[in-house]
Amino acid sequence: MIRRALSVIGLSAFAASVALPLVWVLMTSFKSSPEIFASPWSIPGELRWVNYAKAWQEAGIARCFVNSLKVTAATMLILLPVGSMAGYILARYPFRGSRWVLTAFLGGMMFPIFLAIVPLFLLLRDLGLLNSLEGLTLVYVAYSLPFTIFVMTGFFHTLPAELLEAAMIDGCGHGAAFWRVMLPLARPGLVVVGIFNAIGLWNEYPLALVIALSDEIRTLPLGIANLMMMEHYQSDWGALFAGLVIVMGPVLAVYWAFRDRIHDTMVAGALKG
């Protein structure tokens, strides 16, 4: 009984430590700067939607939002099929050296991104892809591929081999068996991988800072950094917090919509593993 009570208290404290800062940021985004400094913990006297309008239009968050949406969507369209096919091959068709290939991808997950920034900058400059959404998308695909392959390889390992054999007996080739049978069964894993990658790319800053040099192709993290400098000198903290809510909103909405799928997939993978 005592252990259960301590567990409930601990989980409640953890939930409060996560939720309260989010609630505070949301409340602060509706305040004026004098109101923020006068009573930072109070409920706003009136909802100042003008803070959101200023962050969205005057600070250029709208353009950054669209750029982040384009880059994230394009990256997912390339990343998920490529990562799924590579994970499927490594899981179902092991070959000589396949373990070393998987180990190399694991090493890519641990490689410090800052060591690759200068070579990436020079490579994209020589290819004519520097300062473009296309170049940023390709870099994001390469950046996210190790994690995707690692997760999908483990997920394909959990699928029964009899399903693949039955598909082959029914006349499916290797490609048809993958696209028609195995990939649909791996949809929960795809959803989880896609969500984690999308959240990471939505908030990615160092690579975007080096590749997206002009204002026209800035992503949301760069836009928020620029907004922070602008509003710091203008002392308009309400607009800054409104920009933070705009950035956090899509991430929280996606996670909330798929929270049950994420939980069930991770638990199923742990049990099968």
Secondary structure per residue as TSV (DSSP state, phi and psi in degrees):
chain	resnum	aa	ss	phi	psi
A	1	M	-	360.0	-43.7
A	2	I	H	-65.5	-40.4
A	3	R	H	-63.1	-40.8
A	4	R	H	-64.9	-41.6
A	5	A	H	-63.7	-42.2
A	6	L	H	-64.1	-37.9
A	7	S	H	-63.8	-43.9
A	8	V	H	-63.4	-42.4
A	9	I	H	-63.7	-44.0
A	10	G	H	-63.5	-45.1
A	11	L	H	-65.8	-38.0
A	12	S	H	-64.9	-41.0
A	13	A	H	-64.8	-39.9
A	14	F	H	-65.3	-44.2
A	15	A	H	-61.5	-40.3
A	16	A	H	-66.1	-39.0
A	17	S	H	-65.5	-25.3
A	18	V	H	-87.4	-43.3
A	19	A	H	-77.9	-39.3
A	20	L	H	-62.1	-42.9
A	21	P	H	-61.0	-36.8
A	22	L	H	-65.2	-42.7
A	23	V	H	-64.1	-40.0
A	24	W	H	-64.4	-43.0
A	25	V	H	-61.1	-42.2
A	26	L	H	-62.9	-45.1
A	27	M	H	-64.9	-41.8
A	28	T	H	-65.8	-28.8
A	29	S	T	-66.3	-16.4
A	30	F	T	-99.3	5.3
A	31	K	S	-102.6	161.4
A	32	S	-	-86.5	163.1
A	33	S	H	-59.9	-45.1
A	34	P	H	-60.1	-37.3
A	35	E	H	-68.0	-34.6
A	36	I	H	-63.6	-45.4
A	37	F	H	-75.9	-29.7
A	38	A	H	-74.1	-42.3
A	39	S	-	-145.9	80.5
A	40	P	T	-66.0	-22.9
A	41	W	T	-103.5	1.6
A	42	S	S	-86.9	162.2
A	43	I	-	-73.1	138.5
A	44	P	-	-60.6	140.0
A	45	G	S	-66.6	-37.3
A	46	E	S	-143.4	152.8
A	47	L	-	-84.0	109.7
A	48	R	-	-90.9	84.3
A	49	W	T	-66.0	-15.7
A	50	V	H	-63.3	-25.4
A	51	N	H	-61.5	-42.5
A	52	Y	H	-69.0	-39.2
A	53	A	H	-63.6	-40.2
A	54	K	I	-67.8	-43.5
A	55	A	I	-66.2	-38.6
A	56	W	I	-72.7	-39.8
A	57	Q	I	-103.7	-59.5
A	58	E	I	-66.3	-37.1
A	59	A	T	-87.0	-3.5
A	60	G	-	79.6	16.8
A	61	I	H	-65.3	-29.9
A	62	A	H	-60.8	-47.2
A	63	R	H	-64.3	-42.2
A	64	C	H	-63.9	-38.0
A	65	F	H	-61.5	-46.0
A	66	V	H	-64.7	-41.3
A	67	N	H	-62.7	-44.4
A	68	S	H	-62.7	-39.2
A	69	L	H	-64.2	-43.6
A	70	K	H	-63.0	-48.4
A	71	V	H	-66.0	-43.7
A	72	T	H	-64.5	-44.3
A	73	A	H	-65.1	-44.3
A	74	A	H	-64.3	-39.5
A	75	T	H	-63.0	-43.0
A	76	M	H	-64.6	-38.1
A	77	L	H	-64.2	-31.6
A	78	I	H	-89.1	-42.7
A	79	L	H	-66.8	-47.4
A	80	L	H	-65.1	-46.8
A	81	P	H	-63.7	-44.4
A	82	V	H	-65.5	-46.6
A	83	G	H	-64.4	-36.1
A	84	S	H	-67.5	-43.6
A	85	M	H	-64.2	-42.8
A	86	A	H	-65.4	-43.2
A	87	G	H	-63.9	-36.6
A	88	Y	H	-66.0	-43.2
A	89	I	H	-62.9	-45.9
A	90	L	H	-66.8	-29.2
A	91	A	H	-84.8	-40.6
A	92	R	H	-105.0	-19.0
A	93	Y	S	-130.2	65.4
A	94	P	-	-62.3	139.9
A	95	F	-	-131.7	173.2
A	96	R	T	-64.1	120.5
A	97	G	T	92.1	3.1
A	98	S	H	-65.1	-34.3
A	99	R	H	-64.9	-36.3
A	100	W	H	-68.4	-35.0
A	101	V	H	-63.1	-46.4
A	102	L	H	-63.6	-38.3
A	103	T	H	-63.4	-37.4
A	104	A	H	-63.5	-39.6
A	105	F	H	-67.1	-37.2
A	106	L	H	-62.7	-38.8
A	107	G	H	-62.6	-34.0
A	108	G	H	-63.5	-31.1
A	109	M	H	-68.8	-27.8
A	110	M	H	-96.5	-4.4
A	111	F	S	-73.0	127.1
A	112	P	-	-64.3	125.8
A	113	I	G	-65.5	-26.3
A	114	F	G	-68.2	-24.8
A	115	L	G	-73.6	-19.1
A	116	A	G	-99.4	-3.3
A	117	I	H	-65.9	-47.0
A	118	V	H	-65.7	-48.7
A	119	P	H	-59.1	-39.5
A	120	L	H	-63.4	-41.5
A	121	F	H	-60.5	-47.2
A	122	L	H	-66.7	-40.3
A	123	L	H	-64.7	-47.6
A	124	L	H	-65.4	-34.4
A	125	R	H	-64.4	-43.3
A	126	D	H	-68.7	-30.7
A	127	L	H	-84.8	-5.5
A	128	G	T	75.5	20.7
A	129	L	-	-106.6	0.8
A	130	L	T	-69.1	144.3
A	131	N	T	61.3	45.7
A	132	S	S	-145.1	150.5
A	133	L	H	-67.3	-30.5
A	134	E	H	-65.5	-45.3
A	135	G	H	-63.2	-40.7
A	136	L	H	-64.8	-37.7
A	137	T	H	-63.9	-45.6
A	138	L	H	-63.6	-39.2
A	139	V	H	-65.4	-40.0
A	140	Y	H	-65.2	-36.3
A	141	V	H	-62.1	-48.7
A	142	A	H	-64.0	-35.9
A	143	Y	H	-67.3	-35.7
A	144	S	H	-95.3	-10.5
A	145	L	H	-63.8	-42.6
A	146	P	H	-57.2	-47.0
A	147	F	H	-62.7	-42.2
A	148	T	H	-63.0	-46.5
A	149	I	H	-64.2	-41.7
A	150	F	H	-61.0	-46.7
A	151	V	H	-69.2	-44.6
A	152	M	H	-69.3	-32.4
A	153	T	H	-62.0	-46.6
A	154	G	H	-63.9	-36.1
A	155	F	H	-70.5	-40.8
A	156	F	H	-66.2	-28.0
A	157	H	H	-63.7	-29.6
A	158	T	H	-79.6	-14.9
A	159	L	S	-78.2	138.1
A	160	P	-	-61.5	133.5
A	161	A	H	-67.2	-23.2
A	162	E	H	-62.3	-30.7
A	163	L	H	-65.1	-41.2
A	164	L	H	-65.7	-41.5
A	165	E	H	-64.7	-40.0
A	166	A	H	-64.5	-39.0
A	167	A	H	-65.1	-39.4
A	168	M	H	-66.9	-38.1
A	169	I	H	-65.4	-35.6
A	170	D	T	-75.1	0.5
A	171	G	T	105.3	3.2
A	172	C	-	-75.8	138.9
A	173	G	-	-79.3	-177.4
A	174	H	H	-63.3	-42.9
A	175	G	H	-66.2	-45.1
A	176	A	H	-65.0	-37.8
A	177	A	H	-63.5	-36.2
A	178	F	I	-70.0	-51.7
A	179	W	I	-72.3	-34.7
A	180	R	I	-94.6	-25.4
A	181	V	I	-116.5	-60.0
A	182	M	I	-73.1	-42.9
A	183	L	H	-65.1	-43.1
A	184	P	H	-59.9	-34.9
A	185	L	H	-69.3	-25.2
A	186	A	T	-90.4	11.6
A	187	R	H	-58.2	-41.3
A	188	P	H	-58.1	-41.2
A	189	G	H	-65.1	-38.3
A	190	L	H	-62.2	-41.6
A	191	V	H	-61.9	-46.3
A	192	V	H	-65.4	-45.9
A	193	V	H	-61.8	-42.6
A	194	G	H	-62.2	-41.2
A	195	I	H	-66.2	-47.0
A	196	F	H	-64.2	-41.5
A	197	N	H	-66.5	-43.1
A	198	A	H	-62.8	-41.6
A	199	I	H	-64.0	-42.9
A	200	G	H	-63.7	-43.6
A	201	L	H	-70.9	-33.6
A	202	W	H	-60.9	-31.9
A	203	N	T	-105.0	7.8
A	204	E	-	-70.4	134.4
A	205	Y	-	-119.7	-50.6
A	206	P	H	-59.9	-47.0
A	207	L	H	-65.8	-42.2
A	208	A	H	-63.1	-35.8
A	209	L	H	-63.0	-35.6
A	210	V	H	-83.6	-34.7
A	211	I	H	-93.0	-42.7
A	212	A	-	-88.1	90.8
A	213	L	-	-88.5	-28.6
A	214	S	S	-97.6	160.6
A	215	D	G	-65.4	-28.0
A	216	E	G	-68.4	-25.0
A	217	I	G	-117.5	18.7
A	218	R	-	-64.1	143.5
A	219	T	-	-96.8	176.9
A	220	L	H	-59.6	-45.1
A	221	P	H	-58.1	-39.0
A	222	L	H	-68.3	-38.4
A	223	G	H	-63.3	-40.0
A	224	I	H	-67.0	-39.7
A	225	A	H	-62.6	-41.4
A	226	N	H	-66.3	-41.1
A	227	L	H	-62.9	-36.8
A	228	M	H	-62.7	-41.8
A	229	M	H	-67.7	-41.4
A	230	M	H	-62.9	-51.6
A	231	E	H	-73.3	-23.1
A	232	H	H	-65.0	-42.2
A	233	Y	H	-77.9	-27.8
A	234	Q	H	-89.5	-7.5
A	235	S	T	58.8	35.8
A	236	D	-	-107.4	80.9
A	237	W	H	-75.5	-24.9
A	238	G	H	-62.3	-41.5
A	239	A	H	-66.5	-36.1
A	240	L	H	-63.8	-45.7
A	241	F	H	-67.8	-31.6
A	242	A	H	-63.9	-39.7
A	243	G	H	-63.2	-38.3
A	244	L	H	-63.1	-40.1
A	245	V	H	-64.9	-38.8
A	246	I	H	-62.0	-38.6
A	247	V	H	-71.2	-43.0
A	248	M	H	-74.9	-28.5
A	249	G	H	-53.9	-54.9
A	250	P	H	-60.9	-38.1
A	251	V	H	-64.2	-47.2
A	252	L	H	-65.0	-37.5
A	253	A	H	-65.8	-43.7
A	254	V	H	-64.9	-44.9
A	255	Y	H	-63.7	-40.6
A	256	W	H	-66.2	-37.7
A	257	A	H	-68.2	-32.9
A	258	F	T	-112.4	19.1
A	259	R	H	-61.5	-40.5
A	260	D	H	-67.6	-40.8
A	261	R	H	-63.7	-41.5
A	262	I	H	-62.7	-46.2
A	263	H	H	-62.9	-47.9
A	264	D	H	-63.9	-39.8
A	265	T	H	-67.5	-43.2
A	266	M	H	-67.2	-39.4
A	267	V	H	-66.8	-42.4
A	268	A	H	-63.4	-41.2
A	269	G	H	-64.7	-37.6
A	270	A	H	-66.9	-40.7
A	271	L	H	-68.8	-41.9
A	272	K	H	-72.2	-34.3
A	273	G	-	-67.5	360.0
